[in-house]
């Protein structure tokens, strides 16, 4: 018997019913529609393709009915029918080409829109900074950028073209039957609108189910990623099997939600097929009874060509509605995805139309040389702390100054450095070269400021590739010189592959001190005006620390340098030392 309590615990972890039942707002729906402007030409082509195919379909049906009438009623010779048969074959080939072109245009439009949305989300991640992203579940962010954006594909590639065809073709086909047979046209014109009506009722349930499903999928992604990241800790404390059961129970809950979405989709198809079969059967019964003489509702004799044309067109009236129903769930999935993206990123990003020139923020004037930095009235709160770590702090760095920042662990040294680099929000005023920090363009700011934290970010790849992140255009000679200055060669030369040694994710394969030296090598490839270092020598022995510090000070000559450290020996190498205490900076 299955452990329902475990399933309940897992379900609560990956699903928030109140949030999942929240309907998309009007702004979210309008944002989804505005995305179509990013790929208007291919979307117009995708929407026009089924309409052009519908025009050719009418011609093909009439031509086929005339060929059958000539062959059956008039007993025409085969040579006389050959032209009509070839015409039908040509029309079928042209319609297939038009359908392919429409599908291709829809796919191009969807890919273009998804690419622009992902770029906009990446820009939103950069704008919010690492302080915000560290507070989010990485699995949820990844799911939003990958899975939720991918859910928009069907809306633009399939749903919008199908909606255009479903809105125009059934009515147009029904009206075209009026000159041929008024009764058949009326039967189709009356039954066709009933399908969207009842499908809309079913669609409301499908939309809610899709929102619950996507929300559960995002929660499960974060849940699984967190457990995978902490797998070694779980095994150490004997929780691996219990967490595996929780993941299995959460996966089972997601499977049940997936099945509920499919059940509603099948119900929608059943509604469509019922009314479509009813309409086609009604036309067929009416024409059959007319031919048998049991009905006489016409003013003229119903010819074989007219009857066959009505029978051929009857299922085609419902074909666009069938196509629309097949892709109706794409709309519900897209709206649910937009709701999820809005919740994860605290708002929807602005996506510029295709061809529009990007509006760049006001860039800081190009500058070189050391940076002048002034900070006044800094106030910064840290998560989990009732009192601010900085409260009215002030700091001034003259161009080319070298300053050491000291204080006990947790006092706020790292927070101050991150605030100066605009990586952590804070109250107060920070001026870089006399310009407010908020007014700086991101690229210009990163060119003027270089920061190395206590835990530098290393990527999966070779050591050389990680160093080259500091300057992708750097030559091999410059990269090797930077590695030498940072004392990276001291440990890579003992490796068979040297700088081409492959690291795992997050720099797996290096010690803390080695990772710091790789980050310093990145710094030596750059030309910043302000260098911010947070405990760059904390994991080094005294001998290596002295040599690395020599290289840092030599590189910082003519540049402004602020270094946070616990070591009195390091601070003694600087002409000015500040101490952070009680949220204020004091001269040491």
C-alpha positions as CSV (number, residue, x, y, z in Angstrom):
1,X,0.0,0.0,0.0
2,X,1.4,3.4,-1.0
3,X,2.5,5.8,1.6
4,X,0.0,8.6,1.2
5,X,1.5,10.8,3.9
6,X,4.8,11.0,1.9
7,X,2.9,11.9,-1.2
8,X,1.1,14.6,0.6
9,X,4.3,16.1,2.0
10,X,5.9,16.0,-1.5
11,X,2.8,17.5,-3.1
12,X,2.8,20.4,-0.6
13,X,6.5,21.1,-1.4
14,X,6.0,21.4,-5.2
15,X,2.5,22.8,-5.5
16,X,0.8,25.9,-4.1
17,X,-2.9,25.6,-4.8
18,X,-3.7,29.2,-4.1
19,X,-1.1,30.4,-6.5
20,X,-1.9,27.8,-9.2
21,X,-5.6,28.7,-9.3
22,X,-4.8,32.4,-9.9
23,X,-6.1,33.4,-13.3
24,X,-3.9,35.3,-15.8
25,X,-4.4,39.1,-15.4
26,X,-5.4,41.3,-18.3
27,X,-1.9,42.7,-18.5
28,X,-0.5,39.2,-18.8
29,X,-2.9,38.4,-21.7
30,X,-2.0,41.6,-23.4
31,X,1.7,41.0,-23.0
32,X,1.3,37.6,-24.7
33,X,-0.5,39.3,-27.6
34,X,2.1,42.0,-27.9
35,X,4.8,39.4,-28.4
36,X,3.2,38.7,-31.8
37,X,4.5,42.1,-33.0
38,X,8.0,40.7,-32.6
39,X,7.4,38.3,-35.6
40,X,4.6,39.9,-37.5
41,X,5.6,39.0,-41.1
42,X,5.9,35.2,-40.5
43,X,2.8,35.2,-38.4
44,X,0.8,36.9,-41.1
45,X,2.1,34.3,-43.6
46,X,1.2,31.5,-41.2
47,X,-2.3,32.9,-40.8
48,X,-2.8,33.5,-44.5
49,X,-1.7,30.0,-45.5
50,X,-4.9,28.2,-44.3
51,X,-7.1,30.9,-45.8
52,X,-5.4,30.5,-49.2
53,X,-5.7,26.7,-48.8
54,X,-9.4,27.1,-48.1
55,X,-10.0,29.0,-51.3
56,X,-8.2,26.2,-53.3
57,X,-10.2,23.6,-51.4
58,X,-13.5,25.0,-52.6
59,X,-12.2,24.9,-56.2
60,X,-11.0,21.4,-55.7
61,X,-14.3,20.2,-54.2
62,X,-16.3,21.7,-57.0
63,X,-14.0,20.3,-59.7
64,X,-14.2,16.8,-58.0
65,X,-18.0,17.0,-57.9
66,X,-18.1,17.9,-61.6
67,X,-15.8,15.0,-62.5
68,X,-18.0,12.6,-60.6
69,X,-21.1,14.1,-62.1
70,X,-19.7,13.7,-65.6
71,X,-18.5,10.2,-65.0
72,X,-21.6,8.9,-63.3
73,X,-24.6,11.0,-64.5
74,X,-23.4,11.8,-68.1
75,X,-21.2,8.7,-68.7
76,X,-18.5,11.0,-70.1
77,X,-15.5,9.2,-71.7
78,X,-12.2,9.0,-69.8
79,X,-10.4,11.3,-72.1
80,X,-12.8,14.1,-71.2
81,X,-12.3,13.5,-67.5
82,X,-8.5,13.6,-67.7
83,X,-8.2,17.4,-67.5
84,X,-10.3,17.6,-64.4
85,X,-8.4,14.8,-62.7
86,X,-5.1,16.5,-63.4
87,X,-6.5,19.8,-62.1
88,X,-7.5,18.1,-58.9
89,X,-4.0,16.6,-58.5
90,X,-2.4,20.0,-59.1
91,X,-4.7,21.7,-56.6
92,X,-3.8,19.0,-54.0
93,X,-0.1,19.6,-54.6
94,X,-0.4,23.4,-54.3
95,X,-2.4,23.1,-51.1
96,X,0.3,20.8,-49.6
97,X,3.0,23.4,-50.5
98,X,0.9,26.2,-49.0
99,X,0.3,24.2,-45.8
100,X,4.1,23.4,-45.5
101,X,4.9,27.1,-46.0
102,X,2.4,28.1,-43.3
103,X,3.8,25.6,-40.8
104,X,7.3,26.7,-41.6
105,X,6.4,30.4,-41.1
106,X,4.7,29.6,-37.8
107,X,7.7,27.7,-36.5
108,X,10.0,30.6,-37.5
109,X,7.8,33.1,-35.8
110,X,7.7,31.0,-32.6
111,X,11.4,30.5,-32.5
112,X,12.0,34.3,-33.0
113,X,9.6,35.2,-30.2
114,X,11.0,32.6,-27.8
115,X,14.6,33.8,-28.5
116,X,13.6,37.4,-27.7
117,X,11.7,36.4,-24.6
118,X,14.7,34.4,-23.3
119,X,17.1,37.3,-24.0
120,X,14.7,39.7,-22.2
121,X,14.6,37.3,-19.2
122,X,18.4,37.1,-19.1
123,X,18.5,40.9,-19.2
124,X,16.0,40.9,-16.3
125,X,18.3,38.5,-14.4
126,X,21.3,40.8,-15.0
127,X,19.3,43.8,-13.9
128,X,18.2,42.2,-10.7
129,X,21.7,41.1,-9.9
130,X,23.1,38.2,-8.0
131,X,21.6,39.4,-4.7
132,X,18.1,38.7,-6.0
133,X,19.0,35.5,-7.9
134,X,20.7,34.0,-4.8
135,X,17.3,34.2,-3.1
136,X,15.6,32.2,-5.8
137,X,15.5,28.5,-6.4
138,X,17.8,27.8,-9.3
139,X,15.5,25.1,-10.6
140,X,12.5,27.4,-10.7
141,X,14.5,30.1,-12.6
142,X,15.8,27.5,-15.1
143,X,12.3,26.1,-15.6
144,X,10.9,29.6,-16.3
145,X,13.6,30.4,-18.8
146,X,13.6,27.0,-20.5
147,X,10.3,25.2,-20.0
148,X,7.9,28.1,-19.5
149,X,9.2,30.0,-22.6
150,X,9.1,26.8,-24.6
151,X,5.4,26.5,-23.7
152,X,4.8,29.7,-25.8
153,X,5.8,27.7,-29.0
154,X,2.4,26.1,-29.7
155,X,0.6,29.4,-29.1
156,X,2.3,31.2,-31.9
157,X,3.2,28.4,-34.3
158,X,-0.1,26.5,-34.1
159,X,-2.8,28.3,-32.1
160,X,-2.9,31.7,-33.8
161,X,-2.9,30.4,-37.4
162,X,-5.6,27.8,-36.4
163,X,-7.7,30.6,-34.7
164,X,-7.6,32.7,-37.9
165,X,-8.8,29.7,-40.0
166,X,-11.5,28.7,-37.5
167,X,-12.8,32.3,-37.3
168,X,-13.3,32.7,-41.1
169,X,-13.4,29.4,-43.0
170,X,-16.4,27.6,-41.4
171,X,-18.7,30.7,-42.0
172,X,-17.3,31.3,-45.5
173,X,-17.8,27.6,-46.5
174,X,-21.3,27.6,-45.1
175,X,-22.2,30.8,-47.0
176,X,-20.7,29.4,-50.2
177,X,-23.1,26.5,-50.0
178,X,-26.2,28.8,-50.0
179,X,-26.3,29.2,-53.9
180,X,-25.9,25.5,-54.2
181,X,-28.3,24.4,-51.5
182,X,-29.8,26.7,-48.8
183,X,-30.8,23.9,-46.4
184,X,-27.3,22.4,-46.3
185,X,-25.8,25.8,-45.8
186,X,-28.2,26.6,-42.9
187,X,-27.5,23.2,-41.2
188,X,-23.8,23.8,-41.3
189,X,-24.1,27.5,-40.4
190,X,-26.2,26.7,-37.3
191,X,-24.2,23.8,-36.0
192,X,-20.7,25.2,-36.5
193,X,-20.9,28.0,-33.9
194,X,-22.0,25.6,-31.2
195,X,-18.6,23.9,-31.2
196,X,-16.6,27.0,-30.1
197,X,-19.3,27.8,-27.5
198,X,-19.1,24.4,-25.8
199,X,-15.3,24.2,-26.3
200,X,-14.9,27.5,-24.4
201,X,-16.7,26.0,-21.5
202,X,-14.4,23.1,-21.5
203,X,-11.4,25.3,-22.2
204,X,-11.9,27.2,-18.9
205,X,-11.3,24.0,-17.1
206,X,-8.3,23.2,-19.3
207,X,-6.7,26.6,-18.6
208,X,-7.0,26.1,-14.9
209,X,-5.6,22.6,-15.1
210,X,-2.7,23.8,-17.2
211,X,-1.8,26.5,-14.7
212,X,-1.8,23.9,-11.9
213,X,0.3,21.6,-14.0
214,X,3.0,24.1,-15.0
215,X,3.2,25.5,-11.5
216,X,3.7,21.9,-10.2
217,X,6.3,21.3,-12.8
218,X,8.3,24.4,-11.8
219,X,8.1,23.4,-8.2
220,X,9.3,19.9,-8.9
221,X,12.2,21.3,-11.0
222,X,13.4,23.4,-8.0
223,X,12.7,20.5,-5.6
224,X,14.7,18.0,-7.6
225,X,17.6,20.5,-8.3
226,X,17.9,21.3,-4.6
227,X,18.0,17.7,-3.6
228,X,20.6,16.9,-6.3
229,X,22.8,19.8,-5.2
230,X,22.8,18.6,-1.6
231,X,23.0,14.9,-2.4
232,X,26.3,14.4,-0.6
233,X,25.0,16.0,2.5
234,X,21.8,13.9,2.4
235,X,23.9,10.7,2.1
236,X,26.1,11.8,4.9
237,X,23.2,12.2,7.3
238,X,21.4,9.1,6.0
239,X,18.5,11.0,4.3
240,X,19.1,9.9,0.8
241,X,16.4,7.2,0.7
242,X,13.8,9.3,2.4
243,X,14.4,12.2,0.0
244,X,14.3,9.7,-3.0
245,X,10.8,8.7,-1.8
246,X,9.8,12.4,-1.6
247,X,11.0,13.0,-5.1
248,X,9.1,9.9,-6.3
249,X,5.9,11.0,-4.5
250,X,6.2,14.5,-6.0
251,X,6.7,13.0,-9.5
252,X,3.6,10.9,-9.0
253,X,1.6,14.0,-8.0
254,X,2.9,15.7,-11.2
255,X,1.8,12.6,-13.2
256,X,-1.7,12.8,-11.8
257,X,-1.9,16.5,-12.8
258,X,-0.7,15.7,-16.3
259,X,-3.4,13.0,-16.6
260,X,-6.1,15.6,-15.5
261,X,-5.0,17.9,-18.3
262,X,-5.2,15.1,-20.8
263,X,-8.7,14.1,-19.6
264,X,-9.9,17.7,-20.2
265,X,-8.2,17.7,-23.6
266,X,-10.0,14.4,-24.5
267,X,-13.3,15.9,-23.3
268,X,-12.8,18.9,-25.6
269,X,-12.2,16.6,-28.5
270,X,-15.3,14.6,-27.7
271,X,-17.4,17.8,-27.7
272,X,-16.0,18.8,-31.1
273,X,-16.5,15.4,-32.7
274,X,-20.1,15.1,-31.4
275,X,-21.2,18.3,-33.0
276,X,-19.2,17.8,-36.2
277,X,-20.7,14.3,-36.6
278,X,-24.1,15.8,-36.0
279,X,-23.7,18.4,-38.7
280,X,-22.2,16.1,-41.3
281,X,-24.8,13.5,-40.6
282,X,-27.6,16.1,-40.9
283,X,-26.4,17.2,-44.3
284,X,-25.9,13.6,-45.5
285,X,-29.4,12.6,-44.3
286,X,-31.0,15.6,-45.9
287,X,-29.3,15.0,-49.3
288,X,-30.1,11.3,-49.2
289,X,-33.7,11.8,-48.5
290,X,-33.9,14.4,-51.2
291,X,-32.5,12.0,-53.8
292,X,-34.9,9.3,-52.6
293,X,-37.9,11.7,-53.0
294,X,-38.8,11.7,-49.3
295,X,-38.0,15.4,-49.0
296,X,-38.9,18.2,-51.4
297,X,-37.6,21.5,-50.0
298,X,-36.0,22.8,-53.1
299,X,-37.2,24.9,-55.9
300,X,-35.1,23.0,-58.4
301,X,-33.9,19.4,-58.9
302,X,-30.8,18.6,-56.8
303,X,-28.2,17.5,-59.3
304,X,-25.5,15.0,-58.5
305,X,-22.8,17.7,-58.8
306,X,-24.6,19.9,-56.3
307,X,-25.2,17.1,-53.9
308,X,-21.6,15.8,-54.1
309,X,-20.3,19.3,-53.6
310,X,-22.3,19.7,-50.4
311,X,-21.2,16.3,-49.1
312,X,-17.6,17.1,-49.8
313,X,-17.7,20.5,-48.2
314,X,-19.7,19.4,-45.1
315,X,-16.7,17.8,-43.2
316,X,-14.4,20.6,-44.4
317,X,-16.6,23.2,-42.6
318,X,-15.6,21.5,-39.3
319,X,-12.0,20.8,-40.3
320,X,-10.7,24.3,-39.2
321,X,-12.6,23.9,-35.9
322,X,-10.9,20.5,-35.4
323,X,-7.5,22.0,-36.0
324,X,-8.4,24.8,-33.6
325,X,-9.5,22.4,-30.9
326,X,-6.3,20.4,-31.3
327,X,-4.2,23.5,-30.5
328,X,-6.6,25.1,-28.0
329,X,-4.7,23.7,-25.1
330,X,-1.6,25.6,-26.4
331,X,-3.3,28.8,-25.5
332,X,-4.0,27.6,-22.0
333,X,-0.4,26.4,-21.6
334,X,0.9,29.7,-22.9
335,X,-1.2,31.8,-20.5
336,X,-0.2,29.5,-17.6
337,X,3.5,29.9,-18.6
338,X,3.1,33.7,-18.7
339,X,1.6,33.7,-15.2
340,X,4.5,31.6,-14.0
341,X,7.1,33.8,-15.6
342,X,5.4,36.9,-14.1
343,X,5.5,35.3,-10.6
344,X,9.1,34.1,-10.8
345,X,10.6,37.3,-12.2
346,X,8.4,39.8,-10.3
347,X,6.9,41.1,-13.6
348,X,7.1,40.5,-17.3
349,X,10.1,41.8,-19.3
350,X,9.8,44.3,-22.1
351,X,10.3,42.6,-25.5
352,X,11.2,45.1,-28.2
353,X,9.5,44.5,-31.7
354,X,11.7,42.9,-34.3
355,X,13.8,45.5,-36.1
356,X,13.4,48.1,-33.4
357,X,16.6,49.8,-32.2
358,X,17.3,48.8,-28.6
359,X,16.9,51.7,-26.2
360,X,20.2,51.7,-24.3
361,X,20.5,53.4,-20.9
362,X,22.5,56.5,-20.6
363,X,26.1,55.3,-20.7
364,X,28.7,56.7,-18.5
365,X,31.4,58.7,-20.3
366,X,34.4,56.7,-21.4
367,X,37.1,57.0,-18.8
368,X,40.5,55.4,-17.9
369,X,42.8,55.6,-15.0
370,X,42.0,55.3,-11.3
371,X,38.4,55.7,-10.1
372,X,37.3,58.2,-7.5
373,X,34.6,56.7,-5.3
374,X,32.5,58.5,-2.7
375,X,29.7,56.8,-0.5
376,X,27.5,58.7,2.0
377,X,24.7,57.6,4.3
378,X,24.9,53.9,3.3
379,X,22.2,51.8,5.0
380,X,22.0,48.1,4.2
381,X,19.9,45.3,5.7
382,X,20.9,41.6,5.6
383,X,18.4,38.7,5.5
384,X,17.8,37.3,9.0
385,X,19.2,40.3,10.8
386,X,16.9,42.8,12.7
387,X,19.6,45.5,12.7
388,X,21.3,46.9,9.6
389,X,24.8,45.8,8.8
390,X,25.5,49.3,7.5
391,X,23.8,52.3,9.0
392,X,24.9,55.8,7.8
393,X,28.3,54.5,6.7
394,X,30.5,56.9,4.7
395,X,33.6,56.1,2.6
396,X,35.8,58.1,0.2
397,X,38.5,56.7,-2.0
398,X,40.8,59.1,-3.8
399,X,41.9,58.1,-7.3
400,X,44.8,55.6,-7.0
401,X,44.2,55.1,-3.2
402,X,45.0,51.6,-1.7
403,X,42.8,51.0,1.3
404,X,42.4,47.9,3.5
405,X,39.0,47.2,5.1
406,X,39.1,45.2,8.4
407,X,36.5,43.9,10.8
408,X,35.3,40.6,12.3
409,X,33.4,38.1,10.3
410,X,29.8,39.0,9.6
411,X,30.3,42.7,10.3
412,X,29.4,43.7,6.7
413,X,32.6,44.0,4.8
414,X,31.4,41.8,1.9
415,X,28.1,43.6,1.9
416,X,29.8,47.0,1.6
417,X,32.0,45.8,-1.3
418,X,29.0,44.3,-3.1
419,X,27.0,47.5,-2.6
420,X,29.8,49.5,-4.2
421,X,29.8,47.1,-7.2
422,X,26.0,47.5,-7.5
423,X,25.6,43.8,-6.7
424,X,23.5,44.4,-3.6
425,X,20.8,47.0,-3.1
426,X,21.3,49.6,-0.4
427,X,20.1,53.0,0.7
428,X,22.3,56.0,0.4
429,X,24.5,57.6,-2.2
430,X,27.4,56.1,-4.1
431,X,29.3,58.1,-6.7
432,X,31.7,56.6,-9.2
433,X,33.9,59.2,-10.9
434,X,31.3,61.8,-9.6
435,X,28.4,60.0,-11.3
436,X,25.6,58.3,-9.3
437,X,26.0,54.5,-9.3
438,X,22.4,54.0,-10.5
439,X,23.1,56.1,-13.7
440,X,25.9,53.9,-14.9
441,X,25.4,51.6,-17.9
442,X,26.0,48.0,-16.9
443,X,28.7,47.4,-19.5
444,X,30.6,50.6,-18.7
445,X,30.4,50.0,-14.9
446,X,31.8,46.4,-15.3
447,X,34.6,47.8,-17.4
448,X,35.5,50.3,-14.6
449,X,35.0,48.0,-11.6
450,X,36.4,44.6,-10.9
451,X,35.3,42.5,-7.9
452,X,36.6,39.2,-6.7
453,X,34.5,37.7,-3.9
454,X,35.4,35.1,-1.3
455,X,33.9,32.4,-3.4
456,X,34.7,33.2,-7.1
457,X,32.5,31.7,-9.7
458,X,34.2,29.0,-11.8
459,X,32.5,27.3,-14.7
460,X,32.8,23.7,-16.0
461,X,35.7,23.8,-18.5
462,X,39.4,24.1,-18.6
463,X,41.4,26.4,-16.3
464,X,42.5,28.4,-19.3
465,X,38.8,28.9,-20.3
466,X,37.9,30.1,-16.8
467,X,40.8,32.6,-16.8
468,X,39.9,33.8,-20.3
469,X,36.5,34.9,-19.0
470,X,38.3,38.1,-17.8
471,X,39.1,39.0,-21.4
472,X,37.8,36.6,-24.1
473,X,40.1,38.3,-26.7
474,X,43.3,37.8,-24.7
475,X,46.1,36.1,-26.5
476,X,47.7,32.9,-25.2
477,X,50.8,34.8,-24.2
478,X,48.8,37.3,-22.1
479,X,46.7,34.5,-20.5
480,X,49.8,32.6,-19.5
481,X,51.4,35.8,-18.1
482,X,48.3,36.4,-16.0
483,X,48.4,32.8,-14.8
484,X,52.0,33.3,-13.8
485,X,51.4,36.5,-11.9
486,X,48.5,34.9,-10.0
487,X,50.7,31.9,-9.2
488,X,48.3,29.6,-11.1
489,X,51.2,28.0,-13.0
490,X,52.6,26.7,-9.7
491,X,49.9,24.1,-9.4
492,X,48.9,23.6,-13.0
493,X,52.4,22.7,-14.1
494,X,52.1,19.6,-11.9
495,X,49.1,18.5,-13.9
496,X,49.5,16.5,-17.1
497,X,47.3,19.0,-19.1
498,X,48.5,22.2,-17.4
499,X,46.2,25.1,-18.0
500,X,44.0,22.7,-20.1
501,X,43.0,20.7,-17.1
502,X,39.3,20.3,-17.0
503,X,37.3,21.5,-14.0
504,X,33.9,20.3,-12.9
505,X,31.0,22.6,-12.1
506,X,31.6,25.4,-9.6
507,X,35.4,24.8,-10.0
508,X,35.3,21.2,-8.7
509,X,38.9,19.9,-8.7
510,X,40.5,23.0,-7.2
511,X,41.0,24.0,-3.5
512,X,39.7,27.3,-2.2
513,X,43.1,29.0,-2.5
514,X,43.6,27.7,-6.1
515,X,40.2,29.0,-7.1
516,X,41.1,32.4,-5.7
517,X,44.3,32.5,-7.8
518,X,42.3,31.6,-11.0
519,X,40.0,34.5,-10.2
520,X,43.0,36.8,-9.7
521,X,44.4,35.7,-13.1
522,X,41.1,36.9,-14.6
523,X,41.7,40.2,-12.9
524,X,45.2,40.5,-14.4
525,X,43.7,40.2,-17.9
526,X,41.5,43.3,-17.4
527,X,42.1,47.0,-17.0
528,X,39.7,48.2,-14.3
529,X,39.9,51.6,-12.6
530,X,38.6,50.3,-9.2
531,X,39.6,46.9,-7.8
532,X,37.4,45.4,-5.0
533,X,38.9,42.3,-3.3
534,X,37.2,40.2,-0.6
535,X,39.7,38.1,1.3
536,X,41.8,37.2,-1.8
537,X,44.5,35.5,0.3
538,X,42.4,33.8,3.0
539,X,43.2,30.3,1.8
540,X,46.9,30.8,1.1
541,X,50.0,30.0,3.2
542,X,52.1,32.9,4.3
543,X,54.7,32.4,1.6
544,X,52.2,32.2,-1.2
545,X,50.1,35.0,0.4
546,X,53.1,37.4,0.3
547,X,54.0,36.7,-3.3
548,X,50.3,36.9,-4.5
549,X,49.9,40.2,-2.6
550,X,53.1,41.6,-4.2
551,X,51.5,40.9,-7.7
552,X,48.2,42.5,-6.6
553,X,49.9,45.7,-5.4
554,X,52.0,45.8,-8.5
555,X,49.0,45.4,-10.8
556,X,47.0,48.0,-8.7
557,X,49.7,50.7,-9.2
558,X,47.8,53.6,-10.8
559,X,44.5,52.1,-9.9
560,X,42.1,52.4,-6.9
561,X,42.1,49.4,-4.6
562,X,39.9,48.4,-1.7
563,X,40.6,45.0,-0.1
564,X,38.6,43.4,2.7
565,X,40.8,41.2,5.0
566,X,41.1,39.7,8.4
567,X,44.9,39.6,8.2
568,X,46.9,42.3,10.0
569,X,49.9,41.3,7.8
570,X,47.9,42.1,4.7
571,X,46.5,45.3,6.1
572,X,50.0,46.4,7.1
573,X,50.9,46.5,3.4
574,X,48.4,49.3,2.7
575,X,48.9,53.0,3.5
576,X,45.4,53.4,4.8
577,X,43.3,51.0,6.9
578,X,39.6,51.4,7.8
579,X,37.7,49.3,10.4
580,X,34.0,48.5,10.1
581,X,32.2,48.4,13.4
582,X,28.6,49.2,14.5
583,X,27.6,49.9,10.9
584,X,30.1,52.7,10.6
585,X,33.6,53.0,9.1
586,X,36.4,54.3,11.3
587,X,40.0,55.0,10.7
588,X,42.2,52.2,12.1
